[in-house]
């Protein structure tokens, strides 16, 4: 976890990264490891000998610390030598605990609005009515898109079978999913659009 990563994440992801950092620090052995490595870079076997612990246990702790960006590793002959990563450790505690309120507030409001829309239009898993307002319709469509597995292709009949479980107007929902860019269609074959789309469509 570094400053660039934190700033590029959504508030929800940002919170997860910060929580993972504190989880990694929440073990006495890991705090000892950090203090020993602060004195000089060390490899796992050396740390295991100093702390009289199993090398596999030390390796587990080192991995946890490296995963959150507290340590960096470099190959030195047969060993991975670990050093402190200054980026995270140099940040004041308040900068790690407290988040920019603008982004956090916006995310909380957006999530609350989404949940309100879904509660309004869905009852017992069925879509009671198709929203007339585009913003609300998109929220409904995003929810429906979750029913389609990424990387899998669907015939039009299979798409209809999924959608009819929510509402009988499958044509409007199917067209809405395609128009919103949530499903792609080619030769009556559909697939869910993921964040990164490849140039070629999935094989049927």
HELIX and SHEET records of a PDB file:
HELIX    1   1 UNK A    3  UNK A    8  1                                   6    
HELIX    2   2 UNK A   11  UNK A   25  1                                  15    
HELIX    3   3 UNK A   28  UNK A   39  1                                  12    
HELIX    4   4 UNK A   44  UNK A   51  1                                   8    
HELIX    5   5 UNK A   55  UNK A   67  1                                  13    
HELIX    6   6 UNK A   86  UNK A   89  1                                   4    
HELIX    7   7 UNK A   93  UNK A   97  1                                   5    
HELIX    8   8 UNK A  101  UNK A  121  1                                  21    
HELIX    9   9 UNK A  134  UNK A  145  1                                  12    
HELIX   10  10 UNK A  156  UNK A  163  1                                   8    
HELIX   11  11 UNK A  170  UNK A  179  1                                  10    
SHEET    1   A 3 UNK A  42  UNK A  43  0                                        
SHEET    2   A 3 UNK A  79  UNK A  84 -1                                        
SHEET    3   A 3 UNK A  71  UNK A  76 -1                                        
SHEET    1   B 2 UNK A 122  UNK A 123  0                                        
SHEET    2   B 2 UNK A 126  UNK A 127 -1                                        
SHEET    1   C 3 UNK A 153  UNK A 155  0                                        
SHEET    2   C 3 UNK A 189  UNK A 192 -1                                        
SHEET    3   C 3 UNK A 183  UNK A 186 -1                                        
END                                                                             
